[in-house]
Amino acid sequence: MIKKLTRHGNSLALVIDKPVLELLKIDATTPLDISTDGERLIVTPLRDAARRERFRAALEETNRRYGRTLRHLAE
């Protein structure tokens, strides 16, 4: 899907289509975390903090156990 920014006062806005909002289960009241990796804009709905912490812990454990192998595979 290719989108263009639209002018909203002195700012620019990105309009997200309803099917995408429904798929992600977000609405106008959902808090969103906006970040970037230097090339991409990343918009993430904020969910349960405990769930995020469990995911972070699982990711760290995976990196600890398999990081060397994963780096080797990426080369």
N, C-alpha and C positions, 0 to 999 in steps of 0.2 A: 504494500500500500504506500503510495507516495502522497504526501500532504504538503501544503504550504502554510506558512505562518500567516495569521491575519492580524491586522492592526486592532488594538484594543486600548483606546486612549493613547497615552505616550508609550505603551508597551506593545509587545507582540504576544499573540496567543496561539496555541496549538489546539485545534478542535479535534476531540477524540470521538469517533462515531459510536453510536449506541451499542451496536453488536460487540464492539471491543470492550466497552465498559461492562456490559453484561457478562462477557466471557471472563473478565478479571474480577468480577463481583465488586466493582467500585462505583461510587456515585459522587455527587457534588460535595458530600460531607466526609468522604474518605480522605484521611491525611496521606499525602504522598511525599516520599523522599526523592529529591531530584539530585542526581550526581552525574559525574562524567568520568570517562576513562581517558580523556584527552582527545578522543575522536568521536565519541558517541554521547548522546544525552540519554541517561538512564533514569526512567521514572518508575518507582517501585511503591506499590501501596504498602503502608505501614500496617503490619499485622501484629499478632500477639508477641509481646517481648520475650516471653519464655520460649516460644517456638524459635525465634531468631537466635536466641542464646544456644539452644540445643543444636541448631544447624551450624552455628559458628564453631561449637565444640567438636561436632562431627567432622567438619572441614579440617580443623586443626589436627585431629587424630588421623584423618586420612593422609594429610600432608606429612605428618610425622612418620607414619608407617610406609607410605608408598610414594612420597615426594621424589626420592631419588629415581625410582623406576619411571614415574610420570615425566620427569625432566628428560630422562634418557629417551623415552618414546617420542617426546616432542622434537627432538633434534633431527 
